[in-house]
């Protein structure tokens, strides 16, 4: 069978557990093909966030020496820390309690329609790193993506914004949105090249951060006609 499937038949659909931050659906599915054939049936678990999709925000500025600096955040990530309680096939990059990441946040019902992504990006920037920028400052940074398509239906929209004026203080505690998980979240300022190097050597083991920072680097180099940063 060489054709791509044309559709998916859902044979069974069950929601597991009580609704929370994540919803887990257990499906029984099979692929359907235009010639009338079908794949064998199989189980497929789908994890969904409350509002499904999210934004990731790359905030940047140039320092007095002209270097491109990025504004990141560092906060607690219990699922990663809990890896230390499991027997893993390969150890990987360790199980840190805190992780450096991009500013990010889940879309809310008020983010529907034109400008919704910019509204959410501006709100998360204020909450997570104390950066107050107008919504118009946030621009798309490449196309949206599915970070974990084998297990989650989440789509992430990347945006970038250049800071004008003084950046936030490095190490400053974030205001947050009132969530206890964000307690202790702090601002991290880093030169773009250093941040990318730390993504690649395991110091920042976060896929969205590496992708967003890499896209920013490509955009700035393109705008400078390919000259090196």
BALOBA-1460 file (C-alpha; in Angstrom, 3 decimals):
// residues 229
<rec num="1" residu="x" x="0.000" y="0.000" z="0.000"/>
<rec num="2" residu="x" x="1.747" y="3.179" z="-1.198"/>
<rec num="3" residu="x" x="-1.007" y="5.797" z="-1.103"/>
<rec num="4" residu="x" x="-1.453" y="8.264" z="1.710"/>
<rec num="5" residu="x" x="-4.625" y="7.695" z="3.752"/>
<rec num="6" residu="x" x="-7.536" y="9.994" z="2.883"/>
<rec num="7" residu="x" x="-9.244" y="10.077" z="6.248"/>
<rec num="8" residu="x" x="-9.382" y="8.592" z="9.722"/>
<rec num="9" residu="x" x="-12.224" y="6.484" z="11.061"/>
<rec num="10" residu="x" x="-12.855" y="6.797" z="14.789"/>
<rec num="11" residu="x" x="-14.214" y="3.505" z="16.068"/>
<rec num="12" residu="x" x="-14.118" y="4.329" z="19.775"/>
<rec num="13" residu="x" x="-13.667" y="7.629" z="21.649"/>
<rec num="14" residu="x" x="-13.315" y="7.788" z="25.436"/>
<rec num="15" residu="x" x="-12.240" y="10.638" z="27.732"/>
<rec num="16" residu="x" x="-10.096" y="9.355" z="30.593"/>
<rec num="17" residu="x" x="-10.283" y="10.809" z="34.087"/>
<rec num="18" residu="x" x="-11.834" y="14.076" z="35.196"/>
<rec num="19" residu="x" x="-11.122" y="17.224" z="33.164"/>
<rec num="20" residu="x" x="-8.062" y="19.197" z="34.282"/>
<rec num="21" residu="x" x="-5.258" y="21.224" z="32.734"/>
<rec num="22" residu="x" x="-4.935" y="18.399" z="30.218"/>
<rec num="23" residu="x" x="-7.608" y="16.165" z="28.746"/>
<rec num="24" residu="x" x="-6.705" y="12.649" z="27.618"/>
<rec num="25" residu="x" x="-8.781" y="10.972" z="24.926"/>
<rec num="26" residu="x" x="-8.312" y="7.266" z="24.206"/>
<rec num="27" residu="x" x="-9.303" y="6.502" z="20.639"/>
<rec num="28" residu="x" x="-9.601" y="3.358" z="18.567"/>
<rec num="29" residu="x" x="-8.931" y="4.327" z="14.943"/>
<rec num="30" residu="x" x="-7.959" y="3.120" z="11.502"/>
<rec num="31" residu="x" x="-6.805" y="4.821" z="8.287"/>
<rec num="32" residu="x" x="-9.147" y="4.886" z="5.296"/>
<rec num="33" residu="x" x="-7.927" y="4.904" z="1.680"/>
<rec num="34" residu="x" x="-9.609" y="6.107" z="-1.510"/>
<rec num="35" residu="x" x="-9.651" y="2.574" z="-2.950"/>
<rec num="36" residu="x" x="-11.895" y="1.430" z="-0.089"/>
<rec num="37" residu="x" x="-9.171" y="-0.313" z="1.911"/>
<rec num="38" residu="x" x="-8.287" y="0.378" z="5.526"/>
<rec num="39" residu="x" x="-5.385" y="-0.074" z="7.901"/>
<rec num="40" residu="x" x="-5.571" y="-2.376" z="10.915"/>
<rec num="41" residu="x" x="-7.263" y="-0.809" z="13.948"/>
<rec num="42" residu="x" x="-5.057" y="0.661" z="16.663"/>
<rec num="43" residu="x" x="-5.247" y="2.621" z="19.922"/>
<rec num="44" residu="x" x="-4.328" y="6.312" z="19.848"/>
<rec num="45" residu="x" x="-4.148" y="8.487" z="22.984"/>
<rec num="46" residu="x" x="-4.487" y="12.247" z="22.423"/>
<rec num="47" residu="x" x="-3.526" y="14.821" z="25.060"/>
<rec num="48" residu="x" x="-5.147" y="18.267" z="24.746"/>
<rec num="49" residu="x" x="-4.603" y="21.490" z="26.663"/>
<rec num="50" residu="x" x="-7.552" y="23.544" z="27.871"/>
<rec num="51" residu="x" x="-7.560" y="25.838" z="24.819"/>
<rec num="52" residu="x" x="-5.478" y="23.512" z="22.626"/>
<rec num="53" residu="x" x="-2.990" y="26.019" z="21.159"/>
<rec num="54" residu="x" x="-0.280" y="28.362" z="22.446"/>
<rec num="55" residu="x" x="2.153" y="31.140" z="21.551"/>
<rec num="56" residu="x" x="5.915" y="31.188" z="21.973"/>
<rec num="57" residu="x" x="7.558" y="34.623" z="22.061"/>
<rec num="58" residu="x" x="11.147" y="35.520" z="21.185"/>
<rec num="59" residu="x" x="11.947" y="38.870" z="22.824"/>
<rec num="60" residu="x" x="15.202" y="40.558" z="21.840"/>
<rec num="61" residu="x" x="17.169" y="43.801" z="21.857"/>
<rec num="62" residu="x" x="20.644" y="45.086" z="21.033"/>
<rec num="63" residu="x" x="22.971" y="46.000" z="23.876"/>
<rec num="64" residu="x" x="25.390" y="48.945" z="23.948"/>
<rec num="65" residu="x" x="27.922" y="46.900" z="21.952"/>
<rec num="66" residu="x" x="25.384" y="46.037" z="19.258"/>
<rec num="67" residu="x" x="25.054" y="42.394" z="20.314"/>
<rec num="68" residu="x" x="21.680" y="40.691" z="19.907"/>
<rec num="69" residu="x" x="20.391" y="39.803" z="23.368"/>
<rec num="70" residu="x" x="17.351" y="37.635" z="24.090"/>
<rec num="71" residu="x" x="14.959" y="37.770" z="27.038"/>
<rec num="72" residu="x" x="14.196" y="34.293" z="28.360"/>
<rec num="73" residu="x" x="12.603" y="32.945" z="31.516"/>
<rec num="74" residu="x" x="13.597" y="30.247" z="33.972"/>
<rec num="75" residu="x" x="10.913" y="28.359" z="35.850"/>
<rec num="76" residu="x" x="9.974" y="25.075" z="37.482"/>
<rec num="77" residu="x" x="8.938" y="22.148" z="35.258"/>
<rec num="78" residu="x" x="7.709" y="19.260" z="37.475"/>
<rec num="79" residu="x" x="7.284" y="16.715" z="34.622"/>
<rec num="80" residu="x" x="10.977" y="16.990" z="33.746"/>
<rec num="81" residu="x" x="12.154" y="16.808" z="37.368"/>
<rec num="82" residu="x" x="10.013" y="13.681" z="37.871"/>
<rec num="83" residu="x" x="11.985" y="11.856" z="35.188"/>
<rec num="84" residu="x" x="14.476" y="11.071" z="37.964"/>
<rec num="85" residu="x" x="11.891" y="8.728" z="39.496"/>
<rec num="86" residu="x" x="11.728" y="6.572" z="36.347"/>
<rec num="87" residu="x" x="14.008" y="3.893" z="34.960"/>
<rec num="88" residu="x" x="14.990" y="5.319" z="31.581"/>
<rec num="89" residu="x" x="16.436" y="3.481" z="28.604"/>
<rec num="90" residu="x" x="18.890" y="6.355" z="28.081"/>
<rec num="91" residu="x" x="19.703" y="9.011" z="30.680"/>
<rec num="92" residu="x" x="19.378" y="12.001" z="28.355"/>
<rec num="93" residu="x" x="20.195" y="15.564" z="29.513"/>
<rec num="94" residu="x" x="19.311" y="14.993" z="33.149"/>
<rec num="95" residu="x" x="16.173" y="16.025" z="35.011"/>
<rec num="96" residu="x" x="16.470" y="19.680" z="36.053"/>
<rec num="97" residu="x" x="13.886" y="21.219" z="38.343"/>
<rec num="98" residu="x" x="14.091" y="24.560" z="36.541"/>
<rec num="99" residu="x" x="14.374" y="25.095" z="32.809"/>
<rec num="100" residu="x" x="15.221" y="28.103" z="30.649"/>
<rec num="101" residu="x" x="12.564" y="28.704" z="28.011"/>
<rec num="102" residu="x" x="10.960" y="31.256" z="25.744"/>
<rec num="103" residu="x" x="8.115" y="33.347" z="27.061"/>
<rec num="104" residu="x" x="5.018" y="31.314" z="26.183"/>
<rec num="105" residu="x" x="1.372" y="30.899" z="27.063"/>
<rec num="106" residu="x" x="-1.872" y="29.174" z="26.180"/>
<rec num="107" residu="x" x="-4.405" y="30.989" z="24.036"/>
<rec num="108" residu="x" x="-7.485" y="32.166" z="25.929"/>
<rec num="109" residu="x" x="-11.079" y="32.586" z="24.631"/>
<rec num="110" residu="x" x="-10.466" y="36.364" z="24.459"/>
<rec num="111" residu="x" x="-7.693" y="35.747" z="21.911"/>
<rec num="112" residu="x" x="-10.059" y="34.855" z="19.070"/>
<rec num="113" residu="x" x="-9.988" y="36.768" z="15.802"/>
<rec num="114" residu="x" x="-7.562" y="39.212" z="14.234"/>
<rec num="115" residu="x" x="-4.742" y="40.252" z="16.538"/>
<rec num="116" residu="x" x="-5.425" y="37.466" z="19.017"/>
<rec num="117" residu="x" x="-1.922" y="36.013" z="18.833"/>
<rec num="118" residu="x" x="-0.412" y="39.454" z="19.405"/>
<rec num="119" residu="x" x="-2.716" y="40.072" z="22.381"/>
<rec num="120" residu="x" x="-1.639" y="36.822" z="23.998"/>
<rec num="121" residu="x" x="2.053" y="37.438" z="23.245"/>
<rec num="122" residu="x" x="1.870" y="40.911" z="24.814"/>
<rec num="123" residu="x" x="0.056" y="39.598" z="27.897"/>
<rec num="124" residu="x" x="2.517" y="36.738" z="28.466"/>
<rec num="125" residu="x" x="5.495" y="39.078" z="28.014"/>
<rec num="126" residu="x" x="4.156" y="41.351" z="30.761"/>
<rec num="127" residu="x" x="3.368" y="38.480" z="33.119"/>
<rec num="128" residu="x" x="6.449" y="36.344" z="32.648"/>
<rec num="129" residu="x" x="9.327" y="38.808" z="32.196"/>
<rec num="130" residu="x" x="7.851" y="42.262" z="32.884"/>
<rec num="131" residu="x" x="8.184" y="43.472" z="29.277"/>
<rec num="132" residu="x" x="5.399" y="45.890" z="28.320"/>
<rec num="133" residu="x" x="5.159" y="46.280" z="24.547"/>
<rec num="134" residu="x" x="2.272" y="47.304" z="22.293"/>
<rec num="135" residu="x" x="0.568" y="44.428" z="20.504"/>
<rec num="136" residu="x" x="1.712" y="45.775" z="17.131"/>
<rec num="137" residu="x" x="5.335" y="45.109" z="18.152"/>
<rec num="138" residu="x" x="4.808" y="41.337" z="17.940"/>
<rec num="139" residu="x" x="5.359" y="39.841" z="14.500"/>
<rec num="140" residu="x" x="5.052" y="36.245" z="13.238"/>
<rec num="141" residu="x" x="8.292" y="34.263" z="13.264"/>
<rec num="142" residu="x" x="7.741" y="31.613" z="10.619"/>
<rec num="143" residu="x" x="4.820" y="29.241" z="10.396"/>
<rec num="144" residu="x" x="3.041" y="27.558" z="13.287"/>
<rec num="145" residu="x" x="4.078" y="24.019" z="14.246"/>
<rec num="146" residu="x" x="2.984" y="20.872" z="16.065"/>
<rec num="147" residu="x" x="5.634" y="20.138" z="18.743"/>
<rec num="148" residu="x" x="4.490" y="16.615" z="19.645"/>
<rec num="149" residu="x" x="2.138" y="15.302" z="16.917"/>
<rec num="150" residu="x" x="2.301" y="11.706" z="18.069"/>
<rec num="151" residu="x" x="0.676" y="12.462" z="21.426"/>
<rec num="152" residu="x" x="-0.741" y="16.002" z="21.457"/>
<rec num="153" residu="x" x="-2.940" y="18.130" z="19.166"/>
<rec num="154" residu="x" x="-1.279" y="21.364" z="20.372"/>
<rec num="155" residu="x" x="-0.152" y="23.902" z="17.772"/>
<rec num="156" residu="x" x="2.352" y="26.624" z="18.728"/>
<rec num="157" residu="x" x="2.500" y="30.022" z="17.015"/>
<rec num="158" residu="x" x="5.907" y="31.741" z="17.206"/>
<rec num="159" residu="x" x="6.207" y="35.528" z="17.372"/>
<rec num="160" residu="x" x="9.101" y="37.923" z="17.923"/>
<rec num="161" residu="x" x="9.358" y="41.464" z="19.225"/>
<rec num="162" residu="x" x="12.228" y="43.912" z="19.612"/>
<rec num="163" residu="x" x="12.446" y="45.763" z="22.916"/>
<rec num="164" residu="x" x="12.796" y="49.526" z="22.911"/>
<rec num="165" residu="x" x="14.328" y="51.159" z="25.951"/>
<rec num="166" residu="x" x="15.854" y="49.399" z="28.930"/>
<rec num="167" residu="x" x="15.484" y="45.586" z="29.123"/>
<rec num="168" residu="x" x="14.195" y="43.912" z="32.281"/>
<rec num="169" residu="x" x="16.690" y="43.193" z="35.037"/>
<rec num="170" residu="x" x="18.524" y="39.887" z="34.677"/>
<rec num="171" residu="x" x="17.379" y="37.541" z="37.450"/>
<rec num="172" residu="x" x="14.295" y="39.596" z="38.286"/>
<rec num="173" residu="x" x="11.374" y="37.586" z="39.637"/>
<rec num="174" residu="x" x="8.414" y="37.499" z="37.286"/>
<rec num="175" residu="x" x="4.992" y="38.837" z="38.237"/>
<rec num="176" residu="x" x="3.301" y="35.741" z="36.830"/>
<rec num="177" residu="x" x="-0.383" y="35.110" z="36.285"/>
<rec num="178" residu="x" x="-1.134" y="33.905" z="39.803"/>
<rec num="179" residu="x" x="-0.380" y="30.251" z="39.046"/>
<rec num="180" residu="x" x="1.618" y="28.573" z="41.842"/>
<rec num="181" residu="x" x="3.665" y="26.777" z="39.191"/>
<rec num="182" residu="x" x="5.092" y="30.158" z="38.145"/>
<rec num="183" residu="x" x="6.315" y="30.904" z="41.693"/>
<rec num="184" residu="x" x="10.036" y="31.669" z="41.510"/>
<rec num="185" residu="x" x="10.104" y="32.217" z="37.737"/>
<rec num="186" residu="x" x="12.832" y="34.703" z="36.861"/>
<rec num="187" residu="x" x="14.165" y="36.676" z="33.900"/>
<rec num="188" residu="x" x="17.246" y="35.436" z="32.038"/>
<rec num="189" residu="x" x="19.132" y="37.745" z="29.649"/>
<rec num="190" residu="x" x="21.551" y="36.088" z="27.257"/>
<rec num="191" residu="x" x="23.409" y="36.845" z="24.041"/>
<rec num="192" residu="x" x="21.701" y="35.105" z="21.117"/>
<rec num="193" residu="x" x="24.734" y="33.079" z="20.034"/>
<rec num="194" residu="x" x="25.365" y="31.909" z="23.598"/>
<rec num="195" residu="x" x="21.728" y="30.903" z="24.024"/>
<rec num="196" residu="x" x="21.817" y="28.833" z="20.829"/>
<rec num="197" residu="x" x="25.079" y="27.206" z="21.913"/>
<rec num="198" residu="x" x="23.505" y="26.263" z="25.244"/>
<rec num="199" residu="x" x="20.521" y="24.749" z="23.415"/>
<rec num="200" residu="x" x="22.900" y="22.556" z="21.447"/>
<rec num="201" residu="x" x="25.141" y="21.513" z="24.353"/>
<rec num="202" residu="x" x="22.258" y="20.649" z="26.673"/>
<rec num="203" residu="x" x="22.334" y="23.744" z="28.853"/>
<rec num="204" residu="x" x="18.916" y="24.760" z="27.513"/>
<rec num="205" residu="x" x="17.293" y="21.400" z="26.613"/>
<rec num="206" residu="x" x="14.142" y="22.960" z="25.179"/>
<rec num="207" residu="x" x="13.068" y="22.356" z="21.570"/>
<rec num="208" residu="x" x="10.830" y="25.412" z="21.235"/>
<rec num="209" residu="x" x="13.583" y="27.690" z="22.536"/>
<rec num="210" residu="x" x="16.135" y="26.351" z="20.061"/>
<rec num="211" residu="x" x="13.701" y="26.612" z="17.162"/>
<rec num="212" residu="x" x="12.558" y="30.132" z="18.042"/>
<rec num="213" residu="x" x="16.082" y="31.422" z="18.640"/>
<rec num="214" residu="x" x="17.291" y="29.827" z="15.424"/>
<rec num="215" residu="x" x="14.481" y="31.435" z="13.462"/>
<rec num="216" residu="x" x="15.306" y="34.829" z="14.951"/>
<rec num="217" residu="x" x="18.962" y="34.430" z="13.972"/>
<rec num="218" residu="x" x="17.966" y="33.537" z="10.407"/>
<rec num="219" residu="x" x="15.576" y="36.476" z="10.173"/>
<rec num="220" residu="x" x="18.119" y="39.006" z="11.412"/>
<rec num="221" residu="x" x="20.808" y="37.650" z="9.114"/>
<rec num="222" residu="x" x="18.394" y="37.825" z="6.178"/>
<rec num="223" residu="x" x="17.532" y="41.418" z="6.997"/>
<rec num="224" residu="x" x="21.266" y="42.195" z="7.128"/>
<rec num="225" residu="x" x="21.704" y="40.626" z="3.659"/>
<rec num="226" residu="x" x="23.371" y="37.542" z="5.055"/>
<rec num="227" residu="x" x="26.046" y="39.317" z="7.070"/>
<rec num="228" residu="x" x="27.161" y="37.581" z="10.247"/>
<rec num="229" residu="x" x="25.778" y="38.599" z="13.618"/>
